[in-house]
Amino acid sequence: MNNKDFLGNEVEIGDYVAFARNPYSDMILGKVIGYTPKGFRVIRKNRQGEWNSKHYGNWDKEYETIGAYQCAKINYNEGEING
């Protein structure tokens, strides 16, 4: 199991990460809720400010999986930042 991000930072459950689903997408804010053998399970913060990973192509899951190489751990405090 790899629990390090693209930059080599240790990522724990509850940490926040920034990631892009593909080279042409916007950055997405995610919260780590679990590990997979190659990365993490995350819930994303949608444009309405809600934590929800249901989107086109992923209607049946409350989370999505991302590879450890696809994300970077960030310092995010929901109480200080709106968005």
QUIFENFEN-V278775 format. One record per residue. N is the residue number from 1. OMEGA is omega in radians with two decimals (none if undefined). D_FIRST is the distance of its C-alpha to the first C-alpha in Angstrom with 2 decimals. Layout:
BEGIN
n->N omega->OMEGA d_first->D_FIRST
n->N omega->OMEGA d_first->D_FIRST
END
This chain:
BEGIN
n->1 omega->3.12 d_first->0.00
n->2 omega->3.13 d_first->3.79
n->3 omega->3.07 d_first->6.31
n->4 omega->3.14 d_first->9.22
n->5 omega->-3.13 d_first->11.90
n->6 omega->-3.11 d_first->14.21
n->7 omega->3.13 d_first->16.17
n->8 omega->3.11 d_first->13.59
n->9 omega->3.05 d_first->14.15
n->10 omega->3.13 d_first->11.93
n->11 omega->-3.12 d_first->11.67
n->12 omega->3.07 d_first->12.32
n->13 omega->-3.09 d_first->13.57
n->14 omega->3.10 d_first->17.11
n->15 omega->3.10 d_first->16.75
n->16 omega->3.12 d_first->18.45
n->17 omega->3.00 d_first->17.45
n->18 omega->-3.14 d_first->19.80
n->19 omega->3.04 d_first->19.10
n->20 omega->-3.11 d_first->21.33
n->21 omega->3.11 d_first->21.00
n->22 omega->-3.07 d_first->22.91
n->23 omega->-3.07 d_first->25.02
n->24 omega->-3.10 d_first->28.03
n->25 omega->3.06 d_first->26.83
n->26 omega->3.04 d_first->27.27
n->27 omega->-3.11 d_first->24.60
n->28 omega->3.05 d_first->23.09
n->29 omega->3.13 d_first->22.22
n->30 omega->3.06 d_first->19.25
n->31 omega->-3.09 d_first->18.13
n->32 omega->3.13 d_first->14.53
n->33 omega->3.13 d_first->14.83
n->34 omega->3.14 d_first->11.40
n->35 omega->2.96 d_first->7.75
n->36 omega->3.13 d_first->6.88
n->37 omega->-3.10 d_first->4.54
n->38 omega->-3.09 d_first->6.00
n->39 omega->-2.98 d_first->7.42
n->40 omega->2.90 d_first->9.63
n->41 omega->-3.12 d_first->12.60
n->42 omega->2.89 d_first->15.67
n->43 omega->-3.08 d_first->19.37
n->44 omega->3.02 d_first->21.69
n->45 omega->-3.07 d_first->24.99
n->46 omega->-3.08 d_first->27.65
n->47 omega->3.10 d_first->30.88
n->48 omega->3.12 d_first->32.76
n->49 omega->-3.13 d_first->30.59
n->50 omega->3.07 d_first->29.01
n->51 omega->-3.08 d_first->25.37
n->52 omega->-3.13 d_first->25.02
n->53 omega->3.10 d_first->22.79
n->54 omega->3.14 d_first->25.42
n->55 omega->-3.12 d_first->26.89
n->56 omega->-3.12 d_first->28.43
n->57 omega->-3.12 d_first->26.20
n->58 omega->-3.06 d_first->24.01
n->59 omega->-3.02 d_first->26.69
n->60 omega->-3.11 d_first->25.09
n->61 omega->3.07 d_first->21.90
n->62 omega->-3.09 d_first->21.81
n->63 omega->2.98 d_first->18.58
n->64 omega->-3.14 d_first->17.06
n->65 omega->3.08 d_first->13.69
n->66 omega->3.09 d_first->13.12
n->67 omega->3.12 d_first->10.97
n->68 omega->-3.13 d_first->9.75
n->69 omega->-3.08 d_first->12.64
n->70 omega->-3.03 d_first->15.04
n->71 omega->3.05 d_first->15.39
n->72 omega->3.11 d_first->16.71
n->73 omega->3.13 d_first->16.83
n->74 omega->3.07 d_first->20.48
n->75 omega->-3.07 d_first->22.89
n->76 omega->3.10 d_first->24.44
n->77 omega->-3.07 d_first->26.86
n->78 omega->-3.11 d_first->28.26
n->79 omega->-3.08 d_first->31.40
n->80 omega->-3.04 d_first->32.38
n->81 omega->3.06 d_first->31.60
n->82 omega->3.12 d_first->32.98
n->83 omega->none d_first->31.35
END
